[in-house]
Amino acid sequence: MGRLVPAVTRALDILELFLDGDGTLSAPDIVRRLQLPRTTVHELVTTLAARKYIVPVAGQPGRYRLGVRPYQLGARYAEYLDLAAEGQQVARSVAETCDETVHVAILEDTDVIYIAKVDSTHAVRMVSAAGRRLPAHCTSVGKMLLASLPEPELTARIPDDAELVAMTPNSITDPAALRETLTDIRARGVAVESRESNPDVSCVAAPVRDRTGQVVAALSISVPMIRWSDERLGELEELAVKGAAELSERLGHRSVA
C-alpha cells in the first residue's frame, strides 16, 4: 500500500469538518480545530474554493460552506448504489428465467466494472465476480456501453491508434474493426460477444438507461459454448432487452411508446 499524501489528507480533513455544527466554517475555525499552520489552511481553502468544493457564505465574509462538487460526488455514489441494488434484483429475475449467469456492468474509462452478478445453477458456468474489471472492447456489456457514447467521447477514449489488448484469439484488437462493430450494435440495440473475453463463453447485452434516457449500464447474459446456439441467440437477446428495460424502469426511465 502506498503512503498517504499529507496535502490530500488535510484537504479531506477540512471537508469533513463541514459535517458538524451549522455547516459553515472560517479559516481561523479550521486552524483552531485541525491545529494546522495558517498559511497551509489558506492555501487549502483557496484551492478547495477554486474547485467549487467550498463556497463563500452570502452575507458572512470569510465563512464557507460546502459547494456543489461534494453534492455531485455524493449523488453519483448514491446513483451507483441504487443501480447495484436494483441491478442485483433484476439480474436474479433474468437468471431464474434462463438459468445462465447474468451481469450488470458500468463503464469506467475503457474498462467495464461488474456491479451485480447472479450465477447459473449449472455445473458448467461462467466464473466471475462483482467488482471485476475487464477491457470494454472484449465484452458484450462493454461494447454496448462504448456504442452508447457520443462519437467525440468514444474517440477520446479509444483513438484510431489505440492498442487494444486481446483476451482471446477472438478479441477485437483493431480500433477500426471495433468501430464497425459498434455501428452495428447501435443499429440493432443489442451487443453480442463471441468468445472474446473467455474462449468458452459467449454473451449478449442490452443497454440500461436512467430517468434522463442516458445509458448508465448494460445487462448481459453469459452462456458456455456447450449451451450456446444460433437458435438460442434470439431468445437470449430478447431476454436481455427485457431485463435491461425492467432495470431502466426501476431507475426512472420511461420509454416512448
N, C-alpha and C positions, 0 to 999 in steps of 0.2 A: 504494500500500500504506500502511495506517495505521501510526501509531507503536506501538512496544511499550509495554505498561503495566508500569512498574517493579515494582509490588507483585505483579502476577501472575508476572512473570519470577522474582522472588525466591522466591515460594512454590513454583514449579516446580523451581527450583534446590535447594530444601530437599528436596522429594520425591525428586529424582534422587540425592541423597546416600545414600539408603537402599538404592540398588542395590549399594553397595560394602560391604566389611567383613562384619560379622556381622548387618547389617540393623537395628541399633539405634543411636540417637544421643541425646545430651543437648543442651540449649540451648547450653551452653558449646562443645560439639563443633561445632555449626553456626556459632556466632560465629567460632570459630577458622578453620574451613575455608572459609567464604564471606566472611570479613572484613566482616561486617555489624554495625551497632550492636546492643547487647544488647536495647535497647527494641524495635527493629524485629523481631528474632528472636523475642522473647517474644510480640509481637502476632501474628506469622505462625503460630507454633507453637500458640498458643491458638485461632486461627481454624481451622487445619487439624485440630486435635483435636476442636473443636466440630462439624466437618463429617464426622468419622469417617475422614478421610484418614490420620491417625496416631492411635495409641492408646498409653496408658502400658504399659510392660513390667511385668508382675506381679513383685513382689519386688525391683524395681530402681527406686527412687524417682528421678524426674527424667529417666528414659530413655524413649524412644519407639520404636515400630516401626510399620510400615505397617498401616493399618486395612483394613476391608472394602471401602471405596469404590474404591480403586485396583484391587482384585481384580475388583469388579463391572464397572468400565470395561473392564478387560482382557478379561474373559470376553465382554462384548458385542462388543468388537472382534474377538476370535477367532471368535465366532459368525458375524459377517458375513463374515469372511474365508472360513470354511468354506462358508457359504451361497453366496458369489460363485463360489468354485471349483467346487462341486458343481452350482450353477445353470448355469454355463457348459457343463459336460459334458452335462447333461440337455437344455439348450436346443439344443445341437448335434444330439443324437439326434432331438429333435422336428422340428427344421428339416430334417434329412435325410429325414424321413418325408413331410412336406408341402411342402417347398421354399418355405416362406414365412418371414418374419422372426419370430424368437421372442425374447421378452424375459423377464427375471426382475426384479422390482422390489420395493422395500420402501417403507413409509410413513414419512414424516417430517413431523410436524405435519399440514398439509393438502396436502402435495405428495407425489408419488412420485419415487423416485430409482431409475433403472435400474442394476442392479449386474451384469447379464450380458446379452449380446446376440449372436445369431448371425443373419447376413443370409441372405436368399433369394438364389438364384443367378440369378433372373430379372432382366432388364434393367430392368423396371419394378418397383420395390420401395419399401418404406418406408425413408426416410433418417433414421437416429437414431444414438445412441452411448451406450455405457455411461457412467454418470455424469451423464446428462442428467436434469434435474428438470422435472416438469410438474405442473399443478394436478390433484390426485387425482380430482376430480369430472368431469374431462374425458376420463378414460382407463378402459379396462376393468380394468386392474390396480388402479388407484386406487379405483374403485367397489367392486371385490371386497374390497379391504383396508378401506375405510370400512364396508362391510356387516358386516365381521367384528368391529368394535369394539363393546364394551358401550355401551348407549344413553347413559349419563351421559357417557362419554368422547366419543362422537360429538357430543353436544350441546355439550360444551365446545369441541370443535374447530370445529364448524360450527353456531353458534346459529341460531335461527329468523330472525334479522335479518341474517345474513351476506350479504355481497356477493360472489357467485360470478362470477368472470371468465369471459368467453366466448372460446374459441379459434377457434370456427367458428360459423356460424348454428345448428348443431345442438347446441351445448353446452347443458347444463342450467345455468340461472342462478338458478332458484328453489329455495331450500332445501326447501320442502315437496315439490316435484316430485322433488327428489333423494332425499328420504326414502322416497317411494313406490317409486322405482326400487330403492333399497337393500333394501326389504322383499321385493321380487320376487326380487332376487339371493339373499337369504338362503334363500328357499324353493326356488330352482332349483339353488343351489350353483355357478352359473357367472355371469359378467358379460359383457355384450355392449356394445360401443361402436360406434355407427353414425355415423361421420364427425364425431365430437365434438372430436377434437384435431387432426385433419387432414382437410380436405374430400374427400380422395381415398382415404382408408383407413378400414377398419373392423376391429375386433379382438374376440377372445374371451379370457377369462381365467378361471383356476381358482385356488383357494387352496392355499398351501404351508404345511404345519404342521411344528412341531418335535416333539421327543420328548414334550413335555408335552401336545400337542394344540393348542397355541396357534398361530393363524395369524401367520406371521412374514414372509410374502412372497406374491407371486402370480406365476403364469406366464401369459404371453399369446402369442397368435399374431396377427400383424398382416397384413392382406391388402388389396392395392389393389382398388378397386371394380371394376376390369375383370375380376378373377378371383373376385369375391365373389358369392355367390348364396344364396338361402334353402335350396336343396338341399345346398349345401356346408356350411352353418352347423352342422348336426348333426354332421357328420364332424369339423369343427374343434373343436367343444365337447368331443366325446369324446376327441380327441387332447390337448387342453389339460388335461382332467381326468386323463388317464393320465399325462401328463408331470409335472403337479403332484404326483400321488400318488407317482411314482418319486422325485422330489426330496424329498418329505416322508419317504419311507422311508430315503433316504440320510442324512437329518437325525435319524433315530432314531424317527420316528413309526410306530406300529403301529395300523392301522385295526382297528376292532372288526368282526368278521365278522357 
